[in-house]
Amino acid sequence: MPIFLMLCFLFPASHAAISLKEAFEAARLNMENLKRAEALKGAASERMARARGTMLPTLAGVGNDTHIDKPQTRAGATSAFTLTHQYSVGLRLTQPLLRGGALSAYQYAQEDQLLAQFQKDASELNLYQLVINSYYNLMIAHFDDENLKELMRLSENRVKELRSRTSVGRSRKGELVQAEAQLLTAVTQLKQGDINLISAQRTFEYYTGLQAGELSPLNLMPNDPGGLPMLLEKLKSRPDIQVALQNVKLREKQVAIAKGAYLPSVDLVGNYYFDRTGILQTSKWDAGIQFTVPIFESGRSVSAVRESVENKKVAEYDSQQTLRVAERDLMITYQNFEAMVQQLQSMKDALQKAEEGYKLNLRDYSYGQATNLDVLQSLNLFIETKRSYDSLQASAHMTYKNLEASTGVLP
């Protein structure tokens, strides 16, 4: 790679505008919640491996060393067939044949791993929505700061003009005082705008780790995000909705695991001996089947099953509520976007009229056909309308991106 290209790659131009997609990609590398979700996904994989291990054979080294009291015969003599010191050393292979709930536990671990993936996807989508809001709020703060600077510039020009006119007796002192009050108000508003801008910059930098610089210009506003029925259908595949549904599946598996306590446990056990004493010391191995059948547990298993059934109901209710809340939020966002698109056109017309009115009043004042108060009022109306228009334009783009994200769409 040529040195020039390598330097451009390592040290990109600082003045390059940041797009929403670039901001999100930076946030994915910067924020801890995605790293945590990835770690939880790895933990779920290990739980599945552990659940699988309960159904596989185990090999263990075993041994015992036993000292017993000499048994007495009826005649009072010791038995020649009993050793008072017995020991054995060997290997034991255990293969579970039937363990109540073991298969369900493995299936639960599989569903749990899928849940961890959905949770990671949901964390990623949630992060994207946070980046959307911080990105466009920063843009709104930039717009507002520029508009307030323009207000102060025009107010300064107004004060300079009136000072010049007052000095030669062409304007009244009261008009100059009005303009100076206007300028001081503009200075105060600009300071507040700077505070808002710094706050928006810090929020953006927190999520992305990027220096809050120039943002990409707004594109044309898409008028049709798709019909509401189509968006509501796409909503059902959103990761957080899948998380809620997956929780129901997990609770179903927990019911099966709890019912497994009613079943017997059956293990195939084989031993190989390196050394042992007693009458079986010449036998190198043995094998058998062990049964464990639950008979009475003081109602613990019954309570566990009932509890798991109730937990399943809770998960179902949570899933239903999650979907209803998501549908409600999507419909509100959709209605807000449609309203903003309609407002933008009327606000654009209002901005043109407000700017025209300010320029006309400024001209008429020079001819003595308008008062200074008319000029200041029209100036404030022009700047306030521009602030509202710029804010609404960025908010409409933010709402559209949130509408996309509401159906699970990432950039």
C-alpha positions in Angstrom: 0.0 0.0 0.0 1.4 3.4 -0.9 2.5 5.5 2.1 0.1 8.3 1.3 -2.9 5.9 1.2 -1.8 4.3 4.4 -1.6 7.6 6.2 -5.0 8.6 4.9 -6.4 5.3 6.3 -4.7 5.7 9.7 -5.4 9.4 10.0 -8.6 10.3 8.2 -9.5 13.9 7.5 -10.9 15.5 10.6 -13.3 17.6 8.6 -15.2 14.7 7.1 -18.9 14.8 7.9 -20.1 12.0 10.1 -23.1 10.0 8.8 -25.6 8.2 11.0 -24.3 4.8 9.8 -20.8 5.8 10.7 -21.9 7.0 14.1 -23.7 3.7 14.8 -20.7 1.6 13.7 -18.5 3.6 16.1 -21.1 3.1 18.9 -21.1 -0.7 18.3 -17.4 -0.7 19.0 -17.6 1.7 21.9 -20.5 0.8 24.1 -20.2 -1.8 26.8 -23.8 -3.2 26.5 -23.0 -5.0 23.2 -19.8 -6.4 24.6 -21.8 -7.6 27.7 -24.4 -9.1 25.4 -21.7 -11.0 23.5 -20.3 -12.3 26.8 -23.8 -13.4 27.9 -24.1 -15.2 24.6 -20.9 -17.0 25.3 -22.1 -17.9 28.8 -25.3 -19.4 27.3 -23.1 -21.6 25.0 -21.3 -22.9 28.0 -24.5 -23.7 29.8 -25.6 -25.7 26.8 -22.3 -27.6 26.9 -22.8 -28.3 30.6 -26.4 -29.6 30.0 -25.2 -31.8 27.2 -22.5 -33.2 29.5 -25.1 -34.5 32.0 -26.3 -37.0 29.3 -22.7 -38.2 28.4 -20.6 -40.8 30.1 -18.2 -39.9 32.9 -15.0 -41.6 33.9 -13.6 -41.3 37.4 -10.9 -42.9 39.5 -12.3 -44.6 42.6 -10.9 -46.2 45.6 -11.7 -47.2 49.1 -9.9 -48.3 52.2 -12.0 -50.0 54.9 -11.1 -51.3 58.4 -13.7 -53.5 60.1 -14.1 -55.1 63.5 -13.5 -58.8 63.5 -16.8 -60.6 63.2 -17.2 -63.5 65.7 -18.6 -66.9 65.0 -21.0 -68.7 67.3 -18.2 -70.6 68.8 -16.3 -67.4 69.4 -13.7 -67.9 66.7 -12.9 -65.4 63.9 -14.2 -66.1 60.4 -11.5 -67.1 58.0 -13.5 -65.6 55.1 -13.6 -62.0 56.4 -10.7 -59.6 56.1 -10.5 -56.8 58.6 -8.7 -54.5 56.2 -10.2 -54.2 52.7 -9.4 -51.9 49.9 -9.9 -51.4 46.1 -8.5 -49.1 43.4 -9.9 -48.7 39.9 -11.8 -46.8 37.3 -15.6 -46.2 37.2 -17.5 -45.5 34.0 -21.1 -44.1 34.5 -23.5 -43.7 31.6 -26.8 -42.1 32.4 -29.6 -44.0 30.7 -32.6 -42.1 32.1 -32.5 -38.9 34.1 -35.7 -37.1 34.8 -35.7 -33.8 32.9 -32.2 -34.1 31.5 -33.3 -34.0 27.9 -35.6 -31.1 28.7 -32.7 -29.3 30.5 -30.6 -29.7 27.3 -33.4 -28.4 25.2 -33.8 -25.5 27.7 -30.1 -24.7 27.2 -30.6 -24.6 23.4 -33.5 -22.2 23.8 -31.5 -20.2 26.3 -28.6 -19.8 23.7 -31.1 -18.6 21.2 -32.5 -16.1 23.7 -29.0 -14.8 24.3 -28.7 -14.1 20.5 -32.1 -12.3 20.5 -31.0 -10.3 23.5 -27.8 -9.3 21.7 -29.8 -8.2 18.7 -32.2 -6.3 20.9 -29.3 -4.5 22.6 -27.9 -3.6 19.2 -31.3 -2.2 18.1 -31.7 -0.3 21.3 -28.2 1.2 20.9 -29.1 2.2 17.3 -32.2 4.1 18.6 -30.1 5.9 21.2 -27.6 6.8 18.5 -30.4 8.1 16.3 -31.7 10.4 19.0 -28.2 11.6 20.0 -27.3 12.2 16.3 -30.3 14.3 15.4 -30.4 16.1 18.7 -26.9 17.2 18.1 -27.9 18.3 14.6 -30.8 20.3 16.1 -28.5 21.9 18.6 -26.1 22.8 15.8 -28.9 24.4 13.8 -30.2 26.3 16.8 -26.7 27.5 17.6 -26.2 28.8 14.1 -29.6 30.5 14.1 -28.9 32.2 17.4 -25.6 33.4 16.1 -27.4 34.8 13.1 -29.9 36.5 15.5 -27.0 38.1 17.4 -25.3 39.2 14.2 -28.4 40.9 12.9 -29.1 42.4 16.3 -25.5 43.8 16.4 -26.0 45.3 13.0 -29.3 46.8 14.2 -27.6 48.4 17.2 -24.7 49.8 15.0 -27.2 51.3 12.5 -29.3 52.9 15.3 -26.2 54.3 17.0 -25.2 55.9 13.8 -28.7 57.3 13.2 -29.1 58.5 16.8 -25.8 60.4 16.7 -27.1 62.5 13.8 -30.6 62.8 15.1 -32.3 60.5 12.6 -33.5 58.0 15.2 -34.7 58.4 18.8 -32.7 57.3 21.8 -35.6 54.9 22.8 -35.2 53.0 19.5 -31.5 52.4 20.3 -32.3 51.2 23.8 -34.9 48.7 22.2 -32.2 47.4 19.9 -29.7 47.1 22.7 -32.2 45.2 24.8 -32.8 42.9 21.8 -29.0 42.3 21.5 -28.6 41.4 25.2 -31.5 39.0 24.8 -29.9 37.5 21.8 -26.6 37.1 23.8 -28.4 35.3 26.5 -30.2 33.0 24.1 -26.9 32.2 22.4 -25.3 31.2 25.7 -28.2 28.9 26.4 -27.8 27.5 22.9 -24.1 26.9 23.6 -25.1 25.0 26.8 -27.6 22.8 24.8 -25.0 22.2 22.1 -22.3 21.1 24.6 -24.8 18.7 26.3 -25.8 17.2 22.9 -22.1 16.9 22.0 -21.3 15.0 25.2 -24.2 12.7 24.7 -23.1 11.9 21.1 -19.5 11.4 22.2 -20.6 9.1 25.0 -22.4 6.7 22.7 -20.0 6.8 19.7 -16.6 7.7 21.1 -16.3 10.1 18.2 -15.4 13.8 18.4 -18.7 15.6 17.8 -17.9 17.4 14.6 -19.7 18.1 11.3 -22.6 15.9 10.6 -23.8 14.8 7.2 -26.4 17.1 5.6 -30.0 16.0 5.6 -31.3 14.1 2.7 -34.6 14.5 1.0 -37.4 13.5 3.3 -39.1 10.2 2.2 -42.8 10.7 2.1 -44.0 7.1 2.3 -42.4 4.8 5.0 -44.8 2.1 4.0 -48.3 1.4 5.1 -49.1 1.0 8.8 -50.3 -2.6 8.4 -47.1 -3.6 6.7 -45.0 -2.0 9.5 -47.0 -3.7 12.2 -46.4 -7.0 10.6 -42.7 -6.4 10.3 -42.7 -5.3 14.0 -43.4 -8.9 15.1 -39.9 -10.0 14.0 -38.2 -7.3 16.0 -35.5 -8.7 18.4 -37.1 -7.5 21.7 -40.4 -9.1 20.6 -38.5 -12.3 19.9 -37.0 -12.1 23.3 -40.4 -12.0 24.9 -41.6 -15.0 22.8 -38.4 -16.9 23.6 -39.0 -16.4 27.3 -42.3 -18.2 26.9 -40.5 -21.2 25.3 -38.0 -21.2 28.1 -40.8 -21.3 30.7 -42.3 -24.2 28.8 -39.1 -26.2 29.1 -38.9 -25.4 32.8 -42.3 -27.0 33.2 -40.9 -30.2 31.5 -37.8 -30.1 33.7 -39.9 -29.8 36.9 -42.1 -32.8 35.8 -38.9 -34.8 35.2 -38.6 -35.1 39.0 -41.5 -37.6 38.9 -39.4 -39.9 36.7 -36.8 -42.5 37.9 -33.1 -42.2 37.2 -31.3 -45.1 35.6 -27.5 -45.3 35.2 -25.3 -47.9 33.7 -22.2 -48.3 35.9 -19.0 -50.2 35.1 -15.9 -50.6 37.3 -12.4 -51.8 36.4 -10.1 -52.6 39.3 -6.3 -52.4 39.3 -6.1 -53.9 42.8 -8.7 -55.0 45.4 -8.9 -57.4 48.3 -11.5 -59.9 49.5 -13.0 -62.9 47.8 -13.4 -60.9 44.5 -9.8 -59.9 44.3 -9.2 -61.9 41.2 -12.1 -60.3 39.4 -11.0 -57.2 37.3 -14.3 -55.7 36.5 -18.0 -55.5 37.1 -21.0 -53.7 35.6 -24.6 -53.1 36.6 -27.6 -50.8 36.4 -28.6 -48.5 39.2 -32.2 -47.4 39.7 -33.5 -44.5 41.7 -37.2 -44.1 42.0 -38.8 -41.1 43.8 -41.5 -42.2 46.1 -42.1 -39.4 48.6 -40.6 -35.9 48.6 -43.0 -34.0 50.8 -44.7 -32.2 47.9 -41.5 -30.5 46.6 -41.9 -31.8 43.1 -45.6 -30.9 42.9 -44.8 -27.4 44.1 -42.0 -27.0 41.6 -44.3 -28.0 38.7 -47.0 -25.6 39.9 -44.5 -22.8 40.2 -43.1 -23.4 36.7 -46.6 -23.3 35.3 -47.3 -20.0 36.9 -44.0 -18.6 35.7 -45.0 -19.6 32.2 -48.2 -17.7 32.5 -46.2 -14.6 33.6 -44.0 -14.9 30.6 -47.1 -15.1 28.3 -48.6 -12.0 29.8 -45.2 -10.2 29.5 -45.0 -11.2 25.9 -48.5 -10.0 25.1 -47.8 -6.7 26.8 -44.5 -6.2 25.1 -46.2 -6.7 21.7 -49.1 -4.3 22.5 -46.7 -1.6 23.8 -44.5 -1.9 20.7 -47.6 -1.7 18.4 -48.8 1.4 20.3 -45.4 3.1 20.1 -45.2 2.3 16.4 -48.6 3.7 15.6 -47.7 6.9 17.5 -44.4 7.3 15.7 -46.1 6.7 12.4 -48.8 9.3 13.1 -46.1 11.8 14.3 -44.1 11.3 11.1 -47.1 11.9 8.8 -48.0 15.0 10.8 -44.4 16.3 10.6 -44.3 15.9 6.8 -47.5 18.0 6.5 -46.2 20.6 9.0 -42.9 20.9 7.1 -44.5 22.4 4.0 -46.6 24.9 5.9 -43.6 25.8 8.1 -41.4 26.3 5.0 -44.0 28.7 3.6 -44.2 30.5 7.0 -40.4 30.8 7.0 -40.4 32.4 3.5 -43.1 34.9 4.6 -41.3 35.7 7.9 -38.0 36.4 6.1 -39.8 38.5 3.5 -41.6 40.4 6.2 -38.3 41.2 8.0 -36.6 42.4 4.9 -39.7 44.6 4.0 -39.8 46.1 7.4 -36.1 46.8 7.3 -36.5 48.6 4.0 -39.6 50.4 5.1 -37.9 51.7 8.2 -35.2 53.4 6.1 -38.1 55.2 4.3 -39.8 56.1 7.6 -42.8 53.8 6.8 -42.2 51.3 9.7 -41.1 51.7 13.3 -38.0 50.2 14.9 -40.4 47.9 17.0 -41.8 46.5 13.7 -38.3 45.7 12.6 -37.3 44.0 15.9 -40.6 42.0 16.0 -40.2 40.8 12.4 -36.6 39.9 13.1 -37.6 37.8 16.1 -40.4 36.2 14.2 -38.0 35.4 11.3 -35.4 33.8 13.5 -37.9 31.9 15.7 -39.6 30.5 12.6 -36.3 29.4 11.2 -35.4 27.7 14.4 -38.7 25.9 14.4 -38.3 24.9 10.8 -34.8 23.6 11.2 -35.7 21.7 14.4 -38.8 20.2 12.7 -36.9 19.2 9.7 -34.2 17.3 11.8 -37.0 15.9 14.1 -38.8 14.5 11.1 -35.7 12.7 9.9 -35.2 11.4 13.4 -38.8 10.2 13.6 -38.4 8.5 10.2 -35.3 6.7 11.4 -37.0 5.7 14.6 -39.9 4.4 12.6 -37.5 2.2 10.6 -35.8 1.0 13.8 -39.3 0.2 15.3 -39.6 -2.6 12.7 -36.0 -3.8 13.4 -34.2 -2.1 10.5 -30.6 -1.3 11.1 -28.5 1.0 8.8 
